Amino acid sequence: MKSISKVQETTLEPISKIAEKIGLDEDEIELYGKYKAKISLDVLKKKAEVEDGKVILVTSINPTPFGEGKTTTAIGLSMAINRMGFKSIVTLREPSLGPFLGLKGGATGGGACQILPSIDINLHFTGDIHAVTSANNLLCAAIDNHIYHGNSLGINPKSITIKRAMDMNDRSLRHIIVGFSNDQKGAIREDGFVISVASEVMAVLCLSMSYDELKEKLGNILIGFTYDKKPLYAKDLNVHGSMALLLKDALKPNLVQTSENTAAIVHGGPFANIAHGTNSIVATKIAQKLADYVVVEAGFGSDLGAEKFINIVARKSGIYPHAAVLVVTTKALKHHARIEENGGLQSDVNSIQRGLENLEKHIENLKIMGLETVVALNKFPDDTEEEIELIRSFCEQKGVEFSVSNAYAHGSEGVLDLAEKVIEMSNKRKKINFVYEDSDPVEEKIKKVATIIYDAKDVKFSKAAVSKLELIKNLKIEHFPICMSKTQYSLSDDPKLLGRPKDFVLNVTDIEIKNGAGFVVVMCGDIIAMPGLGKDFAALHLDIDSSGNPIFK
């Protein structure tokens, strides 16, 4: 067994010193111990006249289950830009306990490129996700309480759209029955849990810039319908104010540091295969006022995180990336080529062609959205020169820059080439292209993303989805952007369709209205908002010693 907390902690600087490096004084931060702080929202007002820093969007090809090092690359890139003499801040999502205790065992980077203190960030951090959970569940409790006390609003229990939340992988809670206690007076109904980072409250938090906006968006959350089919919202229960109060500290971005003592802002955590998959707008906006370059990570591949960053985040916030980094690994290319079982890449070029087809589509997607791109190969020790040159040659053929990242092993030194290319690329920014227009009907928006970004030949809508499309028209919210919810492992809705699938039909199984967040979630294929634990899950390998130090075993 070995400690997982003491490796890096001796290098940590007081967070007040990190704040000073990026121009924040002691009145603009709230300390959460020695190494974590909240940033005041007043920073945006005080620095309103400061020119915004350039935004670099980090995305990837369709990943393998353990990820391709996007976070490690993003952290390393920001550190490298600082090393070159510029000011850079990396802005990331907060890790969820679900992946930390479930599959990945953390989301704070790796090797020489981490955000610290990593164990704190991966666990409870500053309590933001707990606050989201509490606000979400207050609303759920208020709904059932209202029904119990006479239901003067006439809520139809079968129409309730919001579910309870918990920041844990627990498949047993996906579908439950509530109201079995003796005093419930027959108010028994079906319910369920989503993981907290998939809740609409998390999306609302990440899309709000002020307390007034936060309260307004919370109040607009659609909770269900009356028996005569009139929509009901959180504000009808008058709990949106108390929900906002629970989130008062959570709205403030969190300041931590990288393994080279540069600034990192970590805030908000919506999943990218279920929600919109990027850190909060307010975190990025503040970072832009404090740095020359802001490195932002969008969850999973260009088909999910990057697409949503452009079509939801950029559309709503005006944050337009100046360049993109597309992370790739030989492991993922071999996975998409389906040759892992054959011992990896063979000597002939054709053996990895299917994997390169996946990379090709992601390059195309970023070009479609108007993003100048650098492909970054996250290098592993067993990668061969033949493999690297094959990928480099492919990128040259496609007219995109290529760089080998040694961020994991060498920190900023291993990413200087990538940083130089990104800075040069950021001066060539073209106009951002949205995949669809606000005025397009929701059905048309879905078809455009499916055919343009995924390469689907058509879209098939379930009866439930068709019914929701009609409801969206009736509610007059067709102008909302769409948040596609599908597997991250394939360009399609089927995780088994690797490489670059052709002639497939995208199956839209349902559509969920997120009126507070201001978008509609399009459920594609078999997507689950409450993950389960595997047989050998990460928590089985975590422990603590007699001094309170975390242990990895």
N, C-alpha and C positions, 0 to 999 in steps of 0.2 A: 504494500500500500504506500501511496505517496501523497503529500500535501498538495492541494491545488490552489492554495491561497498565498503562500509565502514566497512563491517563485518570483513574483513581480512586485510585491508590496514594498520592498526596500527601495525601489526606484521612484515611488510615488512622491509627488510634490503636493504641498497643501493646495487645496482647490482655490483658495484666494489668490495664490500666485498664478495659477492657470488663468483665472479670471483677469488678472492684471495684464497678462500677456496679450489678451484680445481686447483690451480697453474697457473692461468693466471695473467699476469701483465697488467698495464694500457695501454701499447702499443699494446696489443693483443686483446683489445676490443674497440668497438666504441659505445659510450653511446647514447641511444635513450630515453632521460629523465633520471629519477632517478632509474627506476626499470626494464629497458629493455636494452639490448645491443646486438650488432652484434659481432661475433667472427671472428677474422682474419683467412684467409685460410693459412697464414704462420705458424700457430701452428703445422700443420702436418709436415712441413719441420723441424721446430725447435725440435720437439719431435720424429723424425723419429726413433731414437734408443730406445725409451721407449717401453716396452713390452705392447702389447694390453690387455686391460681388457676383462673379459668374458662377453658374450652377453646372456641375458635372454630374451626369446621371449614370450610375453603375448598374448594369443589368447582366443577363447571362443567356446562354442557350438553355434548352429544357434540361433540368438537372437530374442527377441521380438522387436517391433518397437522402444521402448524407450531404448534399450540396456541393458546389464547385468552388467555394472560397470567395464568394462575392463580398462578404463582409470583410474578410482579411484583406482583399484587394483594395476595397474602398478605404479602409484605415491606412494601409500602406501608401496609397496614392496621396492621401491628405498629408501624411507625414513627409512624404517626398517633396511635395510642393512647398511645405514649410522649410525643408532642408535647402531648397533652391533660393530661399530668401523672400518668398512671398508669404502672406498670411493665408492660412487655409484652416477650415473647420470641417470635420466630417459629421454629418447628421444622420443618425440611425434610428431605427425602431427599437422600442424596449422589448427585450426578450420576454416571452410568455413562459410561465412555469410548465405549461403543457409539453412543449418540445424539450425543455431543460430536463424534466424528469421522465420524459417519454423516449423520444428517438435520438435527438441530436446531442443532448447533454450540454446545451448552451449555445448562445448566439452572440458572442462578444469577440469574434475573430479568433485567431490562433497563431501559435508560434511567436514570432517577433512583432506581430501586428495585432495588438489587442486593445480593447477599451477596458479601463481599470477604475475601481476594484472589481474585477470580473465576477467574482462569486456573489458580491452584493448586487450587482446589476442583474445577474441571472436569477437571483432569488427575489426578495421583496423590494429592492431598490428604494425608491422614495414613496412607494405606496400607490402609485398612479393606477395600476391595474386593479388593485383592491378597491380604489375609489370608483372606478368604472363598474366593477362588479356590484358594489353597494348601490350605486345610483340606478343601475339596471333593475336590481332586485327590489328596490323601493317601489319602482313603477309597477312591477309585477304584483307585489303585495298590495298596492293601492287598488289595483284592478279587482282582485279577488275580494278585498275588503269592501269595496263599493258594492259588489254584487251581494255580499253577505248582509250588508246593512240596508237592503231594500231595492238596490239597483234602480235608483231614480233616473239614471241616464238611459236605461233600457239596453244595457250591453248584452248582446247575444254571446254567451260563453263559447259557442262553436265558431265564432268569427274572430276570436282574439288572435292577433298576429304576432305579438311579442313573446319571447320565451325567457325563462330565467337563465342566469349565466354563472359560470364557475371557471376559474383559471386552473383547470386540471383536465387531463385526458380521462374520461370516464364514460365508456360506451353505454353503460347501464342507465344513464340519465338522458339518453337521446329521446326516448318516448316514455312518459310517465303519466300517472293519473293522480290528480290532486283533489283534495276536499273530502277525504275519507274519514276525518275525525267526526266524533259524534255530534259536535255542535255546528257543523257546516250547513245544516238545514237543506241538504240535497244539492249543494253547489259543487257537485262532482263533475270534473271535466278533464279532457286530455291536455297534457302540457309537455314540456321538454326543456332541456338545457342546451345552450350553445356554449362553447368555450368563450371566455370573456372578451378575447381580442376579436371575436367574430360578431360581437354585439353591435347594435346600431349606436349605442352610447359611445363606444370607442371611436366609431367613424365620425360622430358628431364632434367629439373632443378634438380629433385631428383636423377637422375642417373649420374650427372656430378660431377667430382672431381676438375676441374680447368676451367679457362676461355677459354683456348684453346679447351678443350673437349666440353664445353658448346657450343661454336661457331660452332664446327664441327657437333655436333649432331643437332643443330638448322638448319644448312645448309642442312642436310640430310633429313629433313622433306619432305615427298612426298606430293605435292600439287595437283597433277592431271596428265593429259596426253595430248599430242598433238593430233591433228586430225588424225595423222597417228599412234597413240597409243604408242608413246614414252614417258617414264616417265619424269616428271618434278619435280624439288626439289626447296626448298626455296633459295638455293644458286644460282639457275638460275635467280632469281629475284634480287640477290645481296642485300638482306635485312637481312641476318643472322647476320652480324656484328652489325647493329643497334639494332636488337632484343637482342643480347647478351649485348649490352650497357644498354638497358632498364633493364636487369636482373643483372647488375653488383653488386648491393647491395643485391639483393634477393638470390644470390648464397651463401652468408655468413650466417651461422646458427645463430639462435637467442637464447640468454641466458636469462632465467628468473629464478624464484625460486618456490619451493613448499611451502605449508602452514607451513612447519617446517624449512624453510630457507635453504633447500638443493638445489643443482643445478638441473635445468631442461633445456634441449636443445630442442627447439620446431621449427621445420623447414620442410617445404614442406607439401603438403596436398592432395595427390591423393586419390580419393575414392577407396574403396576396392571392391565394387560390379561393378565398371566400369573400374577403372585403377588398379595399382598394390598395393595400399593401405598401404604403410609404409612411414615413414619420410625419409629424404634424406640420401644417402650413406655418404656424407661428414660429416653430423651431427653425425652419428653413429661412423664413423672413428675418428673424433676428440674426441668424448666422450670416446672411447676406450683408447686414449692416456692420458686421464685425470682422469680415474677412474679404480677401481678394477673390478667393475661390472656395466654393462650398461643394463638398462631395456628398451626394445624396445616393442612397441605395434604394432601388425599387425591388420588391420581392420577386423571386423566381425569374422567369425568362421575359424576353421582350413581348411575348404574347400575353402576359399577365401584368406584371408590375410596371413595365415601361409603357405599355398601351394605356393603362389606367392613369399613370402619372401625366401623360399628355392629355388624355380625353376627359379626366376628372379633375386632377389636382391643378394642372396648368390652366385648364379652362376656368376653374373656380377662383384661382389665386393670382393668375398672371405670372407665375413662376415658370419661365421658359428655359430649359436647359441649353447651354451653349455648346455642349459636346456630350457624347456618350461613350462609355467603356463597356464592351461586350466580353464578359469573362467566359473562358472556355477551358476545359481540361481534356487531356487525352483519354482519361477515364470515361468522361461523358461521351466523347466521340465514339469510343469503342462500344459503349453501351448502346448508342443509337445505331451503330453498325452491326450490333448483335454478334460480336466476335470475342466477347470476354472469355467465353468457354474455350476458345481456340488458342488461348495463350497470348492474347493481345495482338498488336499490329504486326502483320507479316511484311516481308521485304517489298512486295509489290504495292504500288500506289492504290490500286482498285480495292484493296481489302478494307480500307477505311472510308470509302466513298459515301456510304450511306450516312455515316456520322457527319461528314462534311456537308451533306445535304441539309441536315438540321441547322448547322451553322449558317449555311447559305441563306435559309429563310429568315433567320434572325437578323442577319445583315440587311436583307431586303426590307424587313419591317422597320428598322431604324431609319433607313433611307426614305421609306414611304412617309414616316412621321417628321421628316426634315432634319434628322439628327446626324451631324458629322460623327463618325465612329472610329474608335481604335479598338481592335480585337486584342485582348490581353490573355495570353496563355498562362494560367496559374500552374507553374511548373512543380512537378513532383520529382523526387530523387531518381525514380526509375524511368523517367521520360528519356527517350533516345534522341540523338541529333537528327536521325532520319525522320522521326515523328514530327519534331519541331519544324524542320525544314519543309516538310510536306504541308503543314498548316500555314507556314509563312508564305509559301508559294501560292497556296489557294487564295489567301487574303490579297496577295498582289494581283492575282487574276481578277478578283472581284473589286479591285480599286479601293481597298480600305487599308489603313495603317495597321501594323502588327507589332506587338511587343511581348517579350517574355517577362513575366513577373516572378521574381524570387522573393516576394514579400514575406512569406511564411518563414523562410530561413534567414533572410538578411535585413528585414525591416525596410526602412526607407531607401537604403542603398540599393536594394534589389528591385526598386520600382522607379528609379530616376529616369530611365529611358521612357517608360510609360508616362511619367509626369511631364517630361519635355514635349512629348507628342500631343498630350492632352492640352497643354497650354497653347501650343501652336494651333491645334485644331479649334480651340475655343474662340480664336480670332476670325474664324471662317464661318461663323454660324449663319445658317440660312433661316428662312421663315419656318416656324413650326407649322406642321400640317395636322389638323384634326382628321380623324378617320371618318367622322360623320358630323353633320351639322345639328345644332340645337333644334332646328325646325323639322328635322326628319322624324317621321313616326318611329316609335320604339321598335316596332318590328323591322323597319328598314335599318335602324342603327345596329340591331343584332346581326342582320344579314351582312351588313358592310364589314363588321369586325370579323365575322365568321369566314367570309370569302376573301377579304383583303389580307387580314392578319394571320388567319389559321390555314388558309388555302382550302376551305371546305367547298364542296360543289353546291351544297344546299343546306337549308335549316329545316328541321322538323319540330313542330310545336305540339306539345301534349295538350289534351283538353283543358287541363288546369292552367297551362300557360296562355292558351287562347282566351280563356275566361279572364285572366289577369290583364291581358292586353286591352280588353274591352273596359275593364275597371279603370285602367290608367287613363283611357280616353275620357271616361265619365268624371274622373277626378281632376281632369284638365292639367295633367302633369306630364304630358308627352314631351315637353321640352327638357325633362330631366336627362342627364347623361346615364349611360348604362354601366353597371359594374359586373363584368362577366365572372361567373364562379364555375371553375372547371379544374380538372387535374393539372398539376404543374409539370407532369412527367411527359406529356405529349402535346403537340400542336393541336390535336383533336380533343374530344371529350373522353377518349378511351386510353388509359395509361399504357396499354399494351401496344398501341400504334406508335412505334418509335420512328426515328429518322424524320423524313418529310412525307407524311401520309398524303395520298392523292385520292380524289373521287370519294371522299367520305362525307357523310351527312352529320351535321352537328345536331345533337338531340337536346332540345330545350325542355326540361322536365317541369319547371315551375318558374315563376317570377315573383320576387318579393319586393314590396314597396317600402323603401326607406325614406319616408317623407321628411323626417328631421334632417337626415344627412343630405337630402336633395338628390338622390339617385335611386335607380331601381336595380336590384340584384337579379341577374339572369342565371338560374341554376341549370347547368349543363351536365348531362350524364349523371353518374352516381357520386355526388359530392356531399361530404359530411361536415357539418358545422360543429360537431362534438367528436373529436378524435378518440380513439381507444389506445390502450397500451399494448405493446407487443409482448411476447413471452419473455424476452430478455430486455426489459426496458432500462433506461439510463439510471433511474433512481436506485436500482439494485446495486449499482457500483459507486454510490455516494455514501459517505459516512462522516463522522466527526470524532476528533480525538479528545483526550481529557482536558486539553487546554482550550477547546472550542474551535480548533482549526479544522476546516473542511478537508476531507480525504477522498481521493479517487482510488478505487481498487479494481 
